Structures are given as structure tokens and as C-alpha cells.
């Protein structure tokens, strides 16, 4: 889990990013209406969704700092995923609306003021890029902030696209059709990113096996340890983007409890190092138990095989 010092730094970054997005939204919405640019208005609406996403991210990251207790023994890590899921749904709805508005403007093009569009787009690109850079350090290890970072990175790319289109409109006034085309592309890009995030968060919320981990590979890894005869009842899930849990029943040779404990400690280290599973729960047995939910029932092919 994050340290409190790191958590406070993360809150500070989220706060600055939120302020920047609020300013971008107001500037782009006003500029888009004045310049009659649907691309600018679409980017402004996306920034509004970013503000909501960052508010959710801020409160989720605050909750995650709370320690576990008797009611929530795992702590509040799942709040991160809930916030990311809500962010993704909001992003998908915004993207769908942008596509709808883009189609309407494409069928009935209107005149756009390229000069104003360019000036506002440059401001949006600079502010969006700065906000994205603020959250980049934490995005790789926090799914909640990853969703917010994707929002901001997408906005920066969109703003750059608006800048390029505005340059073309200033250079050639008759290319107004590019404005709704860009709006359509922004909408489709937003929907695609939101859908990917919805799939990822849904997998965690339904306690699916984390992406990048093969359950059978993990079972084979456990079974490869000396002294382990078989493994069954293997379950792997993620509580958050950083918390990966495993439970399994391992059948071992009849031996001293201390020796069995030594093998379990080696397994725990190996699972963390190789698969990033940092919360394993291993039940030692002297014979396979019966049950209807045996997902993996892997018998050791060679009791003398060394640890992989």
C-alpha cells in the first residue's frame, strides 16, 4: 500500500490537475461557442468529464489511505477500482455524445473562425499536457489514477489535433468540414479508451484472474516445488491494481510443520517475484480434499523436481 507521504503528494498532484481542467473547460467552451467550433466544444466536454473523474480519483485516493479494520479487513483498496469504473462509464457517455454531435455537424457544416479556434486550442494543449505529466508518475501502479491519466492524455492528443485543424482552417478557410470530422474522431477515440478501461475494471470487480496472469501457469509453478505432490482449489484475484491475492490447497509429503512452513515461505517469495502475487494464502494438506469447485487439480509429475 502507499505510504501517507506518497498519498499526500498524489493528492496535491490531483488537486492541481483538477484546477487546470476546470480552467481548460471554461476557456474551451467559451472559445468553442465564439469560434463556432464543434471540435473545441467536444474537447471542452471531455475536459468536463475529466473534472468529474479527478474529483472521484481524489476522494478515492483519500479513502485508500484509511487503514484496514474489523469491518473492512482488506482496507479500502477496492474504492480505487470503483472510481475507475465510474470514470470509464462517464467517459463512454461523453464519447457517445461527441460522436452524435459530430455526425449532426458533418451533415450540416457551419463556418468556423479558425484564428480564435487556434488560439484557444493552443491554450488547451499546453494545460492538458501539464495536467497529464502531473499524474504520469502514479499512473503505472494505480488503476484509479491510470483512468484519470488516460483522460488527460487523451485530452492533450485531442487538443493537438484541434491545433492542427485550426492551422489548416486559418490557411484555407473553405476546409470547415474538418471540424466535425475531428469531433467524430475524438468521440470514437474516447469511446474506445473508455471501453478498454470498463473491461479491465469489471474483471477486477468480478474477481477475475488479473490480466497477464495464467492460472494454470501459477499452479504449475507451485507444483514444481520439491515436497509438493499436487495443488488444487487455486483461485487468483485482484482487490485493486496493486493487491493481487491467491488461495490454494497444496498437498505435501508427511513432514515436520517447520519444513512445510519453509516451503510455503519460498512459495510466497516466488509468487511475488514471478507473478506479482503479493497476498497468497496456502493451505497445506496431506491428501487432496473433495470439492466441486476444483479449478486446477495439478499433480506433481516429479517429486524430486527443483524449484523453477
N, C-alpha and C positions, 0 to 999 in steps of 0.2 A: 504494500500500500504506500501511497505518497506520504512523505513527511509533511508536517504542518508548515515548515518554512517553504517547501516547494509549493504547497497548496496556496499559500498567501501570494506567492509570485504569480501563480497561474490565475488567481482571482484578479490581480492587478492587470494582467495582460488582457483578460476577457473584458474588464471594465473599459480599458482604452479602446479595444476593438469595437465594443458596443457604442461608445461615443462617436467614433469615426463613422460607423454605419448609419447612425441616426442623422449625422450631418450629410452624408452622401445621399441618403434617401430624400431629404428635403431639397437639396441642390438639384439632383437629377429629376425629381418630379416637377419642380418649378421650371427647370430648363427644358424638360421634355414637352411640357404644355406650351411654353412660349415658342419653342422651335418647331412644334407640331411633329415631334419625332417619337414614333412608337417604340423604337429601339431604346431610346433613353428612358421612356416611361416603363418599359419592360424591365430594364436594368434597375430602375428605382423600386419597382415592386419586388424584385428579387432581393434587393437590399433591405426592404421592409421585413421580408421573411427571415433574413439574416439577423435582424434585430431581435425578433422573437426567438430565434434559435440560440442566440448568445445569452438572452435572459434565462432561457431554460438551462443552458450549459452552466451559467453562473450559479444558479440555485442548486443544480445537481452536484456541482463540484464542492459546494459548501456542505451539502448533506453527506457527501462521501468522506469528509473529514471526521465525521462522528465515529466514535469507537463502537465496536460490537457490544451488545448487551444480552440480557436473558431473553428478550423478545426477538431480537434480530441477531442471532449468534454469528452470522456471516458478515454483519455490518451493513452498510448501505451501498455496497458496490453495484447492485442491480439498478440503482437510480440512474447511473450513467447510461445504461442501455435503454431504459425507458425514455430518457431525454433524447437520446439519439434517434429512437424510433419516431417520437413525436416530431422532431426536426425534419426527418425524412418525409413524413406524411405531409407536413406543411409545404415542404419544397416541391413535392409532387403536384400538389394542388396549384401552387403558384405557376409551375411549369405548364400545366394543362391550360390555365387561363392565358398565359402568354402565347401559346400556340393558337388558341381560339382567336385572340385579338389580332395576331399576325395574319391569319387566314382572311379575316374580315378586311384588314387594311390592304392585303395583297389584291383582293378582288376589287377594291375601290381605292387606288393610290391617291395620296394627297401631297401637296407641296411641303417640303421640309426646308427649314432655314439652316443650311449647312454650317455657317460660321458659328452660330450660337451652339449648335449641336457639338461641334468640335471642341469649343472652349469648355463646355460642361463635361464632356466625355474625358478630357484630359484630367480634370479635377477628380472625377470618379475613378479613373485608372490609378492615379497616384495614391489616393486614400485607400482604395481596396487592396492594393499591393502592400501597403504598410500594415493594414489590419491582418492580412494573411500571414505576413512574416512574423507578426507578434505571436501567433498561435502555432506556427510550424514546429517549434521545439517540443511541444507536448502532444502533437497530433499522432505521432507514431505509436504511442503507448497508451492512449486514452481514446476509446471509441466515441465518447461524448464530444471531446474536443476535435476528434477527427471529422465528425459530421459538420461542426461549425467551421473548421478549416476548409473543408470541401466547399461549403457555401461561399466563403470569402475568396478562395482560389478561383472558383467558377466566376464570381463577380469580376475579379481582376481580368480574366480572359475575355469576358463579355465586354468590359469597358474598353479593352484594347481593340476588340472588333468594332465597337461603336466609333472609336477614334479613326480607324482605317476607313470605315464607310463615310464618316463625316469629311475626311480629306478628299475622298472621291466626289462627294456632293459639292464641296467647295470648288473643286477642279472642273466638274461637269455637272451643271445644275439639273440636267434632264435625267439623272440617274436616281430619281426619288424612289423607284421600285426597290432599291437595295435596302431601304429602311425596313419595310415589312419582311423582306427575306431574312435579314439579320435577326429580326424579332422571332421569326419561326425557328431559326437555328438555335437561338438562345433557349427557347422553350423546350425544344427536343433534347438539348444537352442537359438541361435542368432535370427533366423527367427521367432521363437515363441514369444520371448520378443518384437521384433520389431512389429509384427502383433498386439499384445495387445495394444501397445502404439499408433499405427496408428488408431485403433478403438476408443481409448479414445480421441485423439486429433481431429479426424474427427467429433466426436459427439459435441465437443465444437465449432469447426469451422462452423458447420451447425446449431448452436444454439439449439442443443438438450437439453432435460432436464438433468441436471448434474447427474452423476452416484450416486446412493444411495438416490435419492430423488424421491418420488412418487407424481406426480402432484395431484392426487385425494386426497392423504393424506393431502397435503398442503391446498387444497380447503376446505376439511372438518375441518381442524384446524381453518382456517379463519372464516368459517361459525359458528363455535362453540362459537364465542364471543357474549356476550349479546348486543342486539341492531342491530345485523346484520341479515337481513332477508334472503339474498341469495348472492351468489357470481358467477360471470361468466367472460368470457374473461380472463381466467387465463393462463398466459404464464410464464415459468421459463427457464432461460438460463444462461450460464456462459460465461463471457467475457474472463476470464483467470482462472487459478486454484484457485485463491483467491477471485475473484469477481463474486458473484452469484446474479443475478438480477431477479426480479419478477414484473410483471404488472398484475393488476386485477381490475375488476369493482365490487364494493361491494354495495349492496342495503341495506340502513339503514332506520330506523324509522325516521319520521319527527321530528327533534330536533334542538337544537342550534348548530351552527357551532362549537363552542368551545367544546361541548360534543362529536361531531363527530371527532374532531381533537384528543381528548383524547383517543378515541377508536383506532384511527389509530396509535397513538404513542405506545400504548400497543401491537398492532398487529406487528409493526415493531420490537419491542424488542423481542416478542415471536418468530417471524420468524427467527431472527438471532440466538437466543438461541437454538431453537429446530432443525432448518434445515440448519443453516449456510448461510441463505439468507441475505446478508448484503446491498442490494440496492433495496428495494421494492418501487414500485410506485403504490399507491392505489387510484383509482378514486371513489369518493363517489357519489351515485345516490339515488334518491327517488323511482325509479322504473326501472325494468330491461329494458335495451335498446335492440333494434333489431340488428341482425347481422348474417352473415353466418359463422363466424369463432369462434363461442362459443365452446371452447374446453371443458369447465366444466360449467355446469349450475346447481349449487347445492343450493337447498332451505333449509333454517334453519328448522329443524324438531321441534325445541322447542325454542321459543323466550326467555324463561327465563333460558335457559341452561347456566351454568357458564363456564368461560374460562378454557380450558384444559391445 
